């Protein structure tokens, strides 16, 4: 097995474990819920084929759905995240000249690009997750509150993990 496959497999298992066993019942006043499992999808290499990306997104969401008893909710949100990831990378990576970089990590891409990438994809994922979950306009304020608070805490956790686990690399 390739080193990248092993790293991503371990990353998947660890993030799903953290999500399911540590963060599942952790919520502040039943409003924000942190979903760091999306970091697995965010950190997949640039060159991954789209069909594999969509398959991994679906499997990741389905894994979370199995533990959260939400049939298809996370799977649908993860597939939408994968679609927006492809669009975001196609728009920004080719423009900024990051074609040689293997993966979108904080240490490789820099704080500005990684922050825009993380914020955009997290907001998209959480928006669709909470809109599909509520599926009505009756609790719109509550849904928007959960969406914003959960997005904030997820982004903060992803940025903290990015600064802790990834060393700074010099770009050529």
C-alpha positions in Angstrom: 0.0 0.0 0.0 1.1 3.5 -0.7 2.0 5.8 2.2 -0.8 8.3 1.2 -3.4 5.6 1.3 -2.4 4.5 4.8 -2.3 8.1 6.0 -5.8 8.8 4.7 -7.1 5.5 6.0 -5.8 6.3 9.5 -7.1 9.9 9.2 -10.6 8.5 8.3 -10.7 6.1 11.2 -9.4 8.7 13.8 -11.8 11.4 12.6 -14.8 9.2 12.6 -13.8 7.8 16.0 -13.5 11.3 17.4 -16.8 12.4 15.9 -18.8 9.4 17.0 -17.3 8.6 20.4 -16.1 12.0 21.7 -18.2 14.7 20.0 -21.6 13.0 19.4 -23.3 14.2 22.6 -21.2 17.3 23.1 -23.3 20.4 22.4 -23.5 23.8 24.0 -27.1 24.5 24.9 -28.1 22.0 22.2 -27.1 24.6 19.6 -23.6 24.1 18.1 -22.4 20.7 17.2 -18.8 20.3 16.0 -18.3 18.1 12.9 -14.5 17.6 12.4 -15.0 14.5 10.4 -15.2 16.6 7.2 -11.5 17.3 7.6 -11.0 13.9 6.0 -12.6 15.1 2.8 -10.9 18.5 3.0 -7.4 16.9 3.2 -7.7 14.4 0.4 -5.1 14.9 -2.4 -5.7 17.3 -5.3 -5.2 14.5 -7.9 -7.9 12.2 -6.5 -10.3 11.1 -9.3 -13.8 12.6 -8.9 -15.6 9.3 -8.8 -13.3 8.2 -5.9 -13.9 11.5 -4.2 -17.7 11.2 -4.4 -17.5 7.6 -3.3 -15.3 8.5 -0.3 -17.6 11.4 0.6 -20.7 9.1 0.5 -18.9 6.4 2.6 -17.8 9.0 5.1 -21.3 10.5 5.5 -22.8 7.0 5.6 -20.4 6.1 8.4 -21.5 9.0 10.5 -25.2 8.4 9.6 -24.9 4.9 10.9 -23.9 6.1 14.3 -26.1 9.2 14.4 -29.3 7.4 13.2 -29.7 10.0 10.5 -30.4 8.0 7.3 -28.6 9.8 4.5 -28.4 13.2 6.1 -24.6 13.3 6.5 -24.1 11.3 3.3 -25.9 13.9 1.2 -24.1 16.8 2.9 -20.7 15.2 2.3 -21.5 14.5 -1.4 -22.4 18.2 -1.8 -19.2 19.1 0.0 -17.2 17.0 -2.5 -18.9 18.7 -5.4 -18.1 22.2 -4.0 -14.5 21.0 -3.2 -14.0 20.2 -6.9 -15.3 23.6 -8.0 -13.3 25.5 -5.4 -10.0 23.7 -6.2 -10.6 24.1 -10.0 -11.1 27.9 -9.5 -8.4 28.7 -7.0 -5.6 26.2 -7.5 -5.1 26.8 -11.2 -5.2 30.6 -10.7 -2.7 30.7 -7.8 -0.2 28.3 -9.3 -0.5 25.5 -6.8 -0.5 22.8 -9.4 2.6 21.0 -8.0 1.2 20.6 -4.5 -0.1 17.1 -3.6 -2.7 17.9 -0.9 -4.6 20.9 0.5 -3.0 21.2 3.9 -2.4 24.3 6.0 1.4 23.8 5.8 1.5 23.3 2.0 -1.1 25.9 0.9 -0.7 28.7 3.4 -3.1 30.2 5.9 -5.0 32.5 3.5 -5.9 29.8 1.0 -6.5 27.2 3.6 -8.8 29.5 5.6 -10.9 30.4 2.6 -11.0 26.7 1.6 -12.0 25.5 5.1 -14.6 28.3 5.7 -16.2 27.9 2.3 -16.5 24.1 2.4 -17.6 24.0 6.1 -20.3 26.6 5.5 -21.6 24.7 2.5 -21.6 21.3 4.3 -23.2 22.7 7.5 -25.8 24.7 5.6 -27.1 21.7 3.7 -26.8 19.5 6.7 -29.0 21.7 8.9 -31.4 22.7 6.2 -32.0 19.0 5.2 -32.3 18.2 8.9 -35.0 20.7 9.7 -36.7 20.6 6.3 -39.1 23.3 7.2 -39.3 27.1 7.6 -40.9 27.0 11.0 -37.7 26.9 13.0 -35.6 29.0 10.6 -34.0 31.1 13.4 -33.0 28.0 15.3 -31.6 26.4 12.1 -29.6 29.4 11.2 -28.3 29.7 14.8 -27.2 26.0 14.7 -25.7 26.4 11.3 -23.6 29.5 12.2 -22.5 28.3 15.7 -21.6 24.8 14.4 -19.7 26.2 11.5 -17.8 28.5 13.8 -16.7 25.7 16.2 -15.9 23.3 13.4 -13.7 25.8 11.6 -11.9 26.7 14.8 -11.3 23.0 15.5 -10.0 22.3 12.0 -7.7 25.3 12.1 -6.3 24.3 15.5 -5.7 20.7 14.2 -4.1 22.2 11.1 -1.6 24.2 13.2 -0.9 21.4 15.6 -0.4 18.5 13.2 1.1 20.1 10.1 4.6 21.6 9.9 5.4 24.5 7.8 7.0 23.6 4.5 8.9 25.9 2.2 7.4 26.3 -1.2 9.7 26.5 -4.2 
